[in-house]
Amino acid sequence: MTICLRKNNQALCYRGLADKPLAKPQIVNYSKAGLRAVLVGTANAIQKETGKSMIVILKPSAHSLYDNLVNTIDELNITSVPSYAIADISAKDIEMLKQQGAY
């Protein structure tokens, strides 16, 4: 799962590749009903489909805040996501954010 941190204290979440997501990307906030619900739901779906745990890639955009990254890592710890990485946001991710009016 990839989480692109965006402006307005929100994140764009998707599974798969940026140019070919497995489902429509979701824009969520950092609440219990937002990012946490997506993390739990996606982790359960991946576990059921593959028998493996989820790996999350965090991609902060130029418009996100340091606080957004900290909140996202907190949510990963709360939901017991065992593996995550922080990576540079790609041009395709930025394009996806712009299409969603989120950049």
Long-range contacts (C-beta under 8 A, 24 or more apart in sequence): 1-39, 1-42, 1-46, 1-54, 1-55, 1-56, 1-57, 2-56, 2-57, 2-59, 2-93, 3-35, 3-56, 3-57, 3-58, 3-59, 3-72, 4-59, 4-60, 4-61, 4-89, 4-93, 4-96, 4-97, 5-58, 5-59, 5-60, 5-61, 5-64, 5-68, 5-69, 5-72, 6-61, 6-63, 6-64, 6-97, 6-102, 6-103, 7-61, 7-63, 7-64, 7-102, 7-103, 8-102, 9-65, 9-67, 9-68, 10-102, 11-35, 11-68, 11-72, 12-93, 12-96, 12-97, 12-100, 12-102, 13-38, 13-42, 14-96, 15-42, 15-46, 18-90, 18-92, 18-93, 18-95, 18-96, 19-92, 25-96, 25-100, 27-100, 27-102, 30-68, 30-71, 30-72, 30-75, 35-71, 35-72, 35-75, 36-75, 36-78, 36-79, 39-75, 39-76, 39-79, 39-81, 40-79, 43-79, 43-81, 53-81, 53-82, 53-83, 54-81, 54-83, 55-83, 55-84, 55-85, 56-81, 56-83, 56-84, 56-85, 57-84, 57-85, 57-86, 57-87, 58-84, 58-85, 58-86, 58-87, 59-86, 59-87, 59-88, 59-89, 59-90, 59-93, 60-86, 60-89, 61-89, 61-93, 61-94, 61-97, 61-103, 62-89, 63-103
